[in-house]
Amino acid sequence: MTLTAPEATTGPTTTGPATTVAANPARGLVCRNCGATFGLIAEHACAECFGPLEVDYDPELMRAVTREQIEAGPHNIWRYAPLLPTGQDPADRVSLDPGMTPLVRAQRLGDELGFTAPLWVKDDSANPTHSFKDRVVSLAATAAKGFGYAKIACASTGNLANSVAAHAARNGLPSFVFVPSDLEPGKIVQSAVYGQALVAVDGSYDDVNRLTSELAETDEFEDCAFVNQNVRPYYAEGSKTVGYEIAEQLGWRIPAQVVIPMASGSLLTKVDKAWKELVAAGIVEDTPWKVFGAQSAGCDPIATAFDNGWDVVKPVKPTGIAKSLNIGNPADGPYALDAIRRTGGSVGRVGDDEIVAGIRDLARTTGVFAETAGGVTTAVLRQLVEKGLLDPAQETVVLNTGEGLKTLDPLAPVVGPTHHVQPSLRSLREAGLIA
């Protein structure tokens, strides 16, 4: 079934005396492979070549957006509504209002790694369900409402399931989230607590994704938007808000280097796209930046393709503790490679022990407790500096995409009480805590 969105607004309108609704800058969808164009429809694959579709924007409407217009908006992702494909009217949004998460100066970590330029952590664990997925689900669920869908669903490695279930709960929608049955317990519990349908599937994420692709074609799920499938072009645009926020929080400038964890590769491509859009709109100065990708050694198809100079990403069977990054057949892998190579960046991969060390390093030096994906990014940052691939004399941002409380199991064997005492001063003295 192909659904068409309501006609896009072509100029400012008002919903009341105090609320101005920005024009929707999205003019259609375009195939990333063959360039074929389509209307604003609920499809994710090109009818001509089966390539992926993404949102195409009217450059004049994008150039009309100003810093002042953005800064006058709400303190969440919707301040960027004039640059997004949906949600211009607040009354139409299906959202947890995520975004404007902290940009933390990582001075002590930078000192340890030899940075002479500022090092920052964009901490998206501060979002409502404690991961960056709240950004993409707010966009997808809002688009789904515009298309007339009555339910939302997803295939997920965990964080997306948490966010879909929470969005559904707050907005009174039925939802169905499908996850691998061996997911971290914290993510299972967080998905289940919202009282929505949670389906554990015996298989990998790629198995789950194939199952939901088939399910989306059934009559029973005709009125259901699978946020990372049939409304994926709109879903993916939510990740741009990470890039917009970094630039705004740095005083409307783009950092010289950024390190981003990669599962599907979409987040990396959209941060890069956001900065290109800000430059094209004249909102920030056109300065060079390099994009670096981070993967777990247990699931490294994009890293392998980069190392071998391939344009095609060969699927792998995921292993390892970084389950939120365990997508063995990454849909946006080739486009992530394009962004990394175009900007002069690189890709790193790290093993499970390094991931745990990365989590501890970030927590110990910045007070930010990351899930395993953040451990991957921090460990890869160290690796890139040590190999001379990332310049510590250039301002750098690393992304933490999720909360450490979701992935406690890898840390349990290596952290715990530093001392065990009896409730007496004598015991404290014997433990060396007081003289």
LOMI-70308 format. One record per residue (C-alpha): residue in one letter; x, z, y. Coordinates in pm, whole numbers, padded with zeros to 5 digits, always signed. Layout:
BEGIN
aXZY/...
This chain:
BEGIN
m+00000+00000+00000/t+00130-00094+00346/l+00010+00122+00633/t+00057+00029+00995/a+00117+00289+01260/p-00102+00316+01569/e+00010+00078+01843/a+00317+00211+02020/t+00282+00329+02377/t+00432+00075+02614/g+00450+00296+02918/p+00401+00656+03031/t+00060+00805+02975/t-00074+01156+03020/t-00266+01390+02793/g-00355+01622+03081/p-00253+01714+03433/a+00064+01896+03318/t+00177+01693+03017/t+00350+01355+03040/v+00386+01157+02721/a+00698+00939+02710/a+00685+00579+02598/n+00768+00520+02233/p+01089+00314+02236/a+01049+00199+01873/r+00942-00166+01853/g+00958-00220+01477/l+01171-00200+01166/v+01471-00417+01088/c+01654-00481+00760/r+02008-00348+00763/n+02116-00627+00529/c+01947-00954+00631/g+01811-00865+00975/a+01447-00944+00893/t+01205-00768+01127/f+00876-00592+01060/g+00623-00388+01251/l+00616-00009+01256/i+00492+00019+00900/a+00526+00269+00615/e+00788+00080+00416/h+01153+00150+00343/a+01265-00173+00170/c+01283-00525+00308/a+01027-00769+00165/e+01286-01049+00196/c+01598-00904+00030/f+01499-00547-00073/g+01757-00407+00167/p+01693-00079+00352/l+01488-00079+00669/e+01568+00118+00983/v+01400+00163+01318/d+01468-00096+01588/y+01437+00011+01952/d+01357-00155+02282/p+01688-00135+02473/e+01514-00134+02811/l+01307+00174+02721/m+01618+00345+02582/r+01811+00272+02904/a+01526+00419+03108/v+01588+00766+02956/t+01789+01005+03174/r+01977+01328+03120/e+01735+01501+03354/q+01437+01382+03148/i+01593+01520+02829/e+01696+01851+02987/a+01341+01905+03112/g+01206+01885+02757/p+01146+02164+02506/h+01436+02359+02354/n+01416+02172+02022/i+01450+01817+01884/w+01147+01696+02078/r+01347+01702+02402/y+01480+01370+02262/a+01131+01224+02198/p+01199+00934+02441/l+01479+00825+02200/l+01284+00876+01875/p+01032+00659+01684/t+00746+00909+01672/g+00622+01238+01821/q+00602+01143+02187/d+00266+01322+02215/p+00305+01692+02128/a-00048+01695+01987/d+00057+01449+01716/r+00360+01641+01588/v+00382+01798+01241/s+00684+02014+01301/l+00869+02342+01271/d+01027+02257+01609/p+01387+02265+01483/g+01702+02185+01673/m+01922+02305+01959/t+02123+02498+01702/p+02447+02670+01807/l+02767+02485+01875/v+03018+02758+01790/r+03374+02758+01921/a+03595+02802+01614/q+03900+02933+01798/r+04048+03142+01516/l+04000+02869+01254/g+04152+02618+01492/d+04452+02844+01550/e+04509+02875+01175/l+04498+02497+01132/g+04724+02427+01429/f+04462+02294+01670/t+04565+02268+02033/a+04232+02109+02129/p+03892+02279+02092/l+03742+02301+01743/w+03366+02351+01715/v+03114+02419+01437/k+02767+02270+01474/d+02573+02535+01284/d+02247+02390+01154/s+02184+02693+00935/a+02001+02826+01244/n+01710+02585+01188/p+01374+02733+01070/t+01439+02684+00696/h+01814+02720+00747/s+01931+02359+00707/f+01946+02034+00900/k+01664+01897+00685/d+01407+02046+00922/r+01504+01774+01169/v+01431+01484+00935/v+01113+01636+00788/s+00964+01697+01133/l+01011+01326+01210/a+00887+01211+00869/a+00584+01437+00860/t+00486+01335+01213/a+00516+00967+01120/a+00315+01031+00803/k+00034+01182+01009/g+00031+00874+01231/f+00005+00650+00927/g-00291+00847+00795/y-00128+01014+00495/a-00298+01334+00378/k-00008+01484+00176/i+00370+01499+00191/a+00625+01508-00092/c+00993+01459-00168/a+01269+01441-00423/s+01533+01695-00326/t+01859+01871-00407/g+01709+02184-00249/n+01719+02199+00130/l+01473+01914+00172/a+01232+02080-00072/n+01251+02401+00131/s+01170+02214+00451/v+00887+01998+00315/a+00714+02302+00164/a+00748+02500+00489/h+00620+02213+00704/a+00320+02177+00474/a+00250+02549+00480/r+00256+02578+00859/n+00046+02267+00916/g-00209+02315+00637/l-00105+02016+00428/p-00072+01984+00050/s+00284+01910-00058/f+00467+01829-00380/v+00841+01887-00407/f+01045+01769-00705/v+01388+01919-00774/p+01644+01928-01057/s+01567+02225-01281/d+01926+02356-01256/l+01908+02399-00878/e+02050+02714-00718/p+01805+03006-00759/g+01797+03071-00384/k+01667+02724-00313/i+01411+02744-00594/v+01278+03072-00455/q+01267+02944-00098/s+01071+02636-00202/a+00831+02839-00417/v+00754+03112-00163/y+00552+02878+00058/g+00286+02846-00212/q+00311+02469-00250/a+00352+02260-00566/l+00712+02287-00692/v+00808+02064-00986/a+01136+02132-01168/v+01262+01823-01349/d+01513+01829-01634/g+01768+01585-01497/s+01993+01504-01202/y+01878+01434-00849/d+01904+01063-00922/d+01666+01112-01216/v+01427+01303-00990/n+01446+01032-00725/r+01363+00759-00977/l+01066+00960-01101/t+00921+01009-00754/s+00974+00639-00673/e+00750+00559-00968/l+00502+00831-00874/a+00466+00694-00521/e+00323+00372-00669/t+00042+00545-00860/d-00317+00559-00739/e-00312+00940-00749/f-00036+00952-00485/e-00153+00663-00268/d-00237+00904+00014/c+00097+01089-00010/a+00401+01025+00208/f+00727+01076+00020/v+00935+01169+00320/n+01266+01029+00193/q+01109+00717+00042/n+00807+00541+00190/v+00857+00683+00540/r+01237+00701+00511/p+01315+00489+00820/y+01147+00754+01040/y+01282+01046+00836/a+01641+00927+00875/e+01614+00907+01253/g+01575+01285+01267/s+01946+01317+01190/k+02028+01146+01519/t+01926+01464+01697/v+02240+01635+01561/g+02450+01379+01747/y+02241+01402+02062/e+02270+01781+02069/i+02647+01783+02016/a+02692+01548+02312/e+02454+01749+02533/q+02608+02084+02435/l+02955+01951+02522/g+02835+01866+02872/w+02720+01513+02791/r+03033+01385+02626/i+03127+01277+02276/p+03398+01464+02081/a+03700+01267+01971/q+03654+01358+01603/v+03371+01478+01378/v+03372+01585+01011/i+03040+01543+00827/p+02943+01622+00466/m+02809+01327+00268/a+02537+01318+00002/s+02337+00999+00064/g+02563+00927+00364/s+02266+00906+00602/l+02357+01203+00822/l+02698+01055+00899/t+02556+00714+00989/k+02290+00864+01215/v+02526+01090+01411/d+02736+00780+01476/k+02422+00584+01570/a+02313+00857+01811/w+02640+00836+02002/k+02623+00457+02017/e+02271+00486+02158/l+02374+00741+02422/v+02657+00513+02533/a+02430+00206+02543/a+02170+00400+02745/g+02435+00507+02997/i+02373+00876+02923/v+02734+00945+02820/e+03066+00781+02897/d+03192+00528+02641/t+03488+00716+02491/p+03631+00652+02142/w+03542+00878+01849/k+03641+00895+01484/v+03401+00982+01203/f+03532+01161+00892/g+03334+01206+00571/a+03356+01502+00331/q+03262+01502-00037/s+03293+01726-00339/a+03534+01606-00608/g+03243+01654-00849/c+03041+01386-00670/d+03263+01154-00471/p+03135+00795-00494/i+03178+00726-00121/a+03527+00877-00118/t+03623+00666-00419/a+03494+00350-00253/f+03686+00432+00065/d+04011+00497-00123/n+03982+00169-00311/g+03878-00043-00015/w+03543-00124-00173/d+03235-00227+00024/v+03012-00136-00271/v+02967+00228-00379/k+02970+00270-00757/p+02736+00542-00888/v+02877+00852-01058/k+02733+01139-01260/p+02748+01448-01035/t+02911+01775-01133/g+03038+02080-00944/i+02900+02360-00729/a+02809+02159-00417/k+02465+02068-00552/s+02318+01979-00213/l+02571+01692-00201/n+02516+01583-00562/i+02371+01236-00509/g+02554+01009-00750/n+02403+00687-00616/p+02407+00731-00237/a+02167+00494-00062/d+02355+00494+00267/g+02704+00490+00115/p+02799+00138+00231/y+02682+00210+00585/a+02874+00538+00594/l+03184+00344+00492/d+03121+00097+00774/a+03101+00376+01033/i+03411+00554+00903/r+03617+00235+00898/r+03488+00104+01230/t+03585+00427+01409/g+03922+00468+01234/g+03820+00779+01040/s+03881+00877+00680/v+03723+01054+00383/g+03833+01366+00195/r+03725+01526-00132/v+03779+01883-00252/g+03728+02072-00578/d+03517+02378-00647/d+03794+02633-00578/e+03868+02469-00244/i+03496+02470-00159/v+03474+02845-00218/a+03789+02893-00008/g+03633+02679+00266/i+03320+02896+00273/r+03534+03210+00301/d+03762+03059+00568/l+03468+02961+00786/a+03299+03301+00749/r+03622+03496+00800/t+03720+03313+01119/t+03388+03223+01285/g+03120+03453+01144/v+02932+03147+01015/f+02822+03178+00650/a+02789+02827+00510/e+02639+02702+00187/t+02860+02498-00044/a+02824+02181+00167/g+02977+02368+00462/g+03257+02483+00235/v+03321+02118+00150/t+03340+02024+00518/t+03570+02311+00612/a+03803+02249+00318/v+03814+01877+00393/l+03897+01954+00756/r+04198+02153+00638/q+04296+01874+00399/l+04270+01604+00666/v+04487+01804+00907/e+04749+01872+00640/k+04764+01503+00547/g+04800+01399+00910/l+04473+01201+00901/l+04294+01413+01164/d+04464+01496+01494/p+04454+01869+01587/a+04533+01771+01944/q+04191+01605+01974/e+03859+01785+02025/t+03681+01809+01690/v+03336+01911+01564/v+03259+02002+01202/l+02904+02026+01069/n+02760+02316+00876/t+02433+02185+00737/g+02295+02490+00554/e+02284+02868+00513/g+02520+03048+00274/l+02250+03279+00141/k+02108+02978-00045/t+02419+02939-00262/l+02547+03286-00347/d+02642+03224-00711/p+02985+03064-00649/l+03089+03358-00431/a+02970+03645-00650/p+03285+03648-00869/v+03527+03647-00574/v+03376+03865-00301/g+03236+04216-00303/p+03317+04568-00184/t+03676+04616-00075/h+03662+04986-00164/h+03452+05210-00387/v+03436+05575-00283/q+03248+05897-00338/p+03048+06047-00046/s+03333+06267+00078/l+03619+06250+00328/r+03861+06330+00045/s+03752+06017-00137/l+03796+05813+00180/r+04148+05952+00221/e+04235+05874-00138/a+04112+05519-00083/g+04343+05486+00217/l+04062+05445+00471/i+04161+05752+00676/a+04482+05951+00709/
